[in-house]
Amino acid sequence: LIPVIDMIPVLNECDRESGKSVVAAFIQRKHTQHAHLLLQMMLMRRAVFLIDGIDESGTYREAVQDSIKVELLEPGHKTIITSRRSGFSSDAFLQCRLVELLPLSATQQAAMVQARVPDKTRASALVGELGTPAFKDIASNPLMLSMMIAVYVSNGVVVIKNRSELYEKAMRTWMG
């Protein structure tokens, strides 16, 4: 897993003009104990790379896309890239197959809640709230629904009122 947000500092330090690999530098920096094994897997083309959040790269977008294209895609590494549609240049990834994740159905949302909220009554209460206009769009996104469930469970199973409260409570939950 290579979160783009963690890749940016490596981009700043890496002299790509002299042929230094951003991916190898990232592996050596973030996975020091296993760097040798991971680099060997990379050389053998047995690694699968998950690049997450190109849309979060801001002014580094071109450099990030170029590094991915040159170091992973062109040599033929198996690579999965996640991004919002607006977060990358289609020209940079012409050789890639684009897949769009569809919104979660009501059945999928209910299954997700029931799997993560141990009390059936409380799980049912949350599932009931998901169909309301305030939460219909939020609940169809897997990340947002995960965040909503985490807040619901950590907040004494109290349903949030809207998206802004969700963000506020999520930040408080994550920050402790």
QUILINVEN-V759865 format. One record per residue. N is the residue number from 1. RES is the residue in one small letter. D_FIRST is the distance of its C-alpha to the first C-alpha in Angstrom with 1 decimal. Layout:
BEGIN
n->(N	N)
res->(RES	RES)
d_first->(D_FIRST	D_FIRST)
END
This chain:
BEGIN
n->(1	2	3	4	5	6	7	8	9	10	11	12	13	14	15	16	17	18	19	20	21	22	23	24	25	26	27	28	29	30	31	32	33	34	35	36	37	38	39	40	41	42	43	44	45	46	47	48	49	50	51	52	53	54	55	56	57	58	59	60	61	62	63	64	65	66	67	68	69	70	71	72	73	74	75	76	77	78	79	80	81	82	83	84	85	86	87	88	89	90	91	92	93	94	95	96	97	98	99	100	101	102	103	104	105	106	107	108	109	110	111	112	113	114	115	116	117	118	119	120	121	122	123	124	125	126	127	128	129	130	131	132	133	134	135	136	137	138	139	140	141	142	143	144	145	146	147	148	149	150	151	152	153	154	155	156	157	158	159	160	161	162	163	164	165	166	167	168	169	170	171	172	173	174	175	176)
res->(l	i	p	v	i	d	m	i	p	v	l	n	e	c	d	r	e	s	g	k	s	v	v	a	a	f	i	q	r	k	h	t	q	h	a	h	l	l	l	q	m	m	l	m	r	r	a	v	f	l	i	d	g	i	d	e	s	g	t	y	r	e	a	v	q	d	s	i	k	v	e	l	l	e	p	g	h	k	t	i	i	t	s	r	r	s	g	f	s	s	d	a	f	l	q	c	r	l	v	e	l	l	p	l	s	a	t	q	q	a	a	m	v	q	a	r	v	p	d	k	t	r	a	s	a	l	v	g	e	l	g	t	p	a	f	k	d	i	a	s	n	p	l	m	l	s	m	m	i	a	v	y	v	s	n	g	v	v	v	i	k	n	r	s	e	l	y	e	k	a	m	r	t	w	m	g)
d_first->(0.0	3.8	6.3	9.4	11.5	10.2	10.6	14.2	15.8	14.7	16.2	19.3	19.7	19.0	22.1	21.0	24.7	25.2	22.5	19.9	16.3	14.0	10.9	12.9	13.9	10.5	9.8	13.3	13.2	10.3	10.6	14.4	15.5	13.5	13.3	16.2	15.0	11.6	13.7	16.2	14.0	13.1	16.8	17.8	15.6	14.3	10.5	8.7	6.1	4.7	6.1	7.3	10.8	12.7	15.7	15.2	15.6	19.3	21.5	18.6	17.9	19.8	18.3	14.6	15.8	17.8	15.1	12.9	16.3	17.7	15.1	13.1	15.4	18.8	18.2	17.2	13.6	12.3	10.1	9.5	10.0	10.9	13.8	17.3	19.9	21.4	18.3	18.3	21.0	21.7	23.3	20.1	18.6	21.9	20.7	18.1	19.1	18.9	18.6	19.7	19.1	22.5	23.6	24.0	27.5	29.7	29.5	25.7	25.9	28.6	26.7	23.7	26.1	28.1	25.1	24.2	27.6	29.7	33.1	34.2	36.6	34.2	31.6	34.3	35.3	31.8	31.7	35.1	33.9	31.0	33.6	35.4	35.3	33.5	30.4	30.5	28.0	25.7	25.6	24.7	21.2	18.8	17.1	20.6	22.1	19.6	20.6	24.2	24.2	22.8	25.4	28.1	27.5	27.3	30.1	32.7	32.1	33.6	32.5	31.6	33.8	31.7	28.4	29.3	30.0	26.8	24.9	27.3	27.1	23.3	23.2	25.9	24.1	20.9	23.0	25.3)
END
